[in-house]
Amino acid sequence: MDTSAGSRLLRRARLVAWRARFVVAALCCGLAATATVSALRPPPPQTRDVVVTARPVEAGTLLTAGDLTTVAVDADLAPTLVTDPDDAVGRSPAVPSRPALPCTPRW
């Protein structure tokens, strides 16, 4: 390869690098933003399974196992809610309940 071809190739490489500088800068900024967000994201909250109604239940109706299901909620809320389905079976809500309504110990 002669020197004029080598210099043309070098000049072309510099031109491509110059034109691509904004793309490279944008990619670097995106990478930095992704790393920052990943580092600053809080850990997911601890969860605990609580008992909720699986379907609408009328007031005064005795709850059966088919009326209940469990869902995961934030552990900070769980101390005030029923966590064992057997504790809610046989109770009756004082008011009509909609699906996914958490069961409380006072039901």
C-alpha positions as CSV (number, residue, x, y, z in Angstrom):
1,M,0.0,0.0,0.0
2,D,1.5,3.3,-1.0
3,T,1.6,6.4,1.3
4,S,-1.1,8.3,-0.6
5,A,-3.6,5.5,-0.2
6,G,-2.7,5.2,3.5
7,S,-3.1,9.0,4.0
8,R,-6.5,8.9,2.2
9,L,-7.6,6.0,4.4
10,L,-6.5,7.9,7.5
11,R,-8.3,11.0,6.3
12,R,-11.5,9.1,5.7
13,A,-11.3,7.4,9.1
14,R,-10.9,10.9,10.7
15,L,-13.9,12.2,8.8
16,V,-16.1,9.3,9.8
17,A,-15.0,9.7,13.5
18,W,-15.7,13.5,13.3
19,R,-19.1,13.0,11.9
20,A,-20.0,10.3,14.4
21,R,-18.9,12.3,17.5
22,F,-22.5,13.3,18.4
23,V,-23.7,9.7,18.2
24,V,-20.8,8.6,20.3
25,A,-21.5,11.4,22.8
26,A,-25.2,10.5,23.0
27,L,-24.5,6.9,23.6
28,C,-22.1,7.8,26.4
29,C,-24.7,10.0,28.0
30,G,-27.3,7.3,27.7
31,L,-24.9,4.8,29.3
32,A,-24.1,7.2,32.1
33,A,-27.8,7.9,32.8
34,T,-28.6,4.2,32.8
35,A,-25.8,3.5,35.3
36,T,-26.9,6.4,37.5
37,V,-30.5,5.3,37.6
38,S,-29.6,1.7,38.3
39,A,-27.3,2.8,41.2
40,L,-29.9,5.1,42.8
41,R,-33.0,2.9,42.4
42,P,-34.3,1.9,45.8
43,P,-34.6,-1.9,46.5
44,P,-38.0,-3.4,46.1
45,P,-40.1,-3.3,49.3
46,Q,-40.5,-6.4,51.3
47,T,-43.9,-8.0,50.8
48,R,-46.2,-10.3,52.8
49,D,-49.2,-12.3,51.7
50,V,-52.5,-11.0,53.0
51,V,-56.0,-12.3,52.7
52,V,-58.4,-10.4,50.3
53,T,-61.8,-11.1,48.9
54,A,-61.8,-12.9,45.6
55,R,-65.3,-11.7,44.5
56,P,-68.0,-9.3,45.7
57,V,-69.4,-10.5,49.1
58,E,-72.7,-9.1,50.5
59,A,-72.8,-7.8,54.1
60,G,-73.6,-10.6,56.6
61,T,-72.6,-13.4,54.3
62,L,-70.3,-16.0,55.9
63,L,-67.0,-16.1,54.1
64,T,-65.8,-19.4,52.7
65,A,-62.4,-20.4,51.3
66,G,-63.8,-19.8,47.8
67,D,-64.5,-16.2,48.7
68,L,-60.9,-15.5,49.7
69,T,-57.5,-15.3,48.0
70,T,-54.1,-14.0,49.0
71,V,-52.1,-11.2,47.4
72,A,-48.6,-9.7,48.2
73,V,-48.7,-6.3,49.8
74,D,-46.0,-4.0,51.4
75,A,-44.9,-5.6,54.6
76,D,-45.5,-2.3,56.5
77,L,-49.3,-2.7,55.9
78,A,-49.4,-6.4,56.8
79,P,-49.5,-6.1,60.6
80,T,-53.0,-4.7,60.5
81,L,-54.3,-7.2,58.0
82,V,-55.3,-10.9,58.2
83,T,-52.5,-13.1,56.8
84,D,-53.9,-16.6,57.3
85,P,-57.0,-17.5,55.2
86,D,-58.3,-19.8,58.0
87,D,-58.6,-16.7,60.3
88,A,-61.1,-15.1,57.9
89,V,-63.2,-18.2,57.0
90,G,-66.5,-18.2,58.8
91,R,-66.5,-14.5,59.5
92,S,-69.0,-12.1,57.9
93,P,-68.3,-8.6,56.6
94,A,-70.3,-5.8,58.2
95,V,-70.5,-4.0,54.8
96,P,-70.6,-5.2,51.3
97,S,-67.1,-5.9,50.0
98,R,-65.7,-5.6,46.5
99,P,-63.1,-7.9,45.1
100,A,-59.5,-7.5,46.4
101,L,-60.7,-5.8,49.6
102,P,-58.2,-6.8,52.4
103,C,-59.6,-8.6,55.4
104,T,-59.0,-7.0,58.8
105,P,-59.1,-8.7,62.2
106,R,-62.2,-6.8,63.1
107,W,-64.4,-8.4,60.4
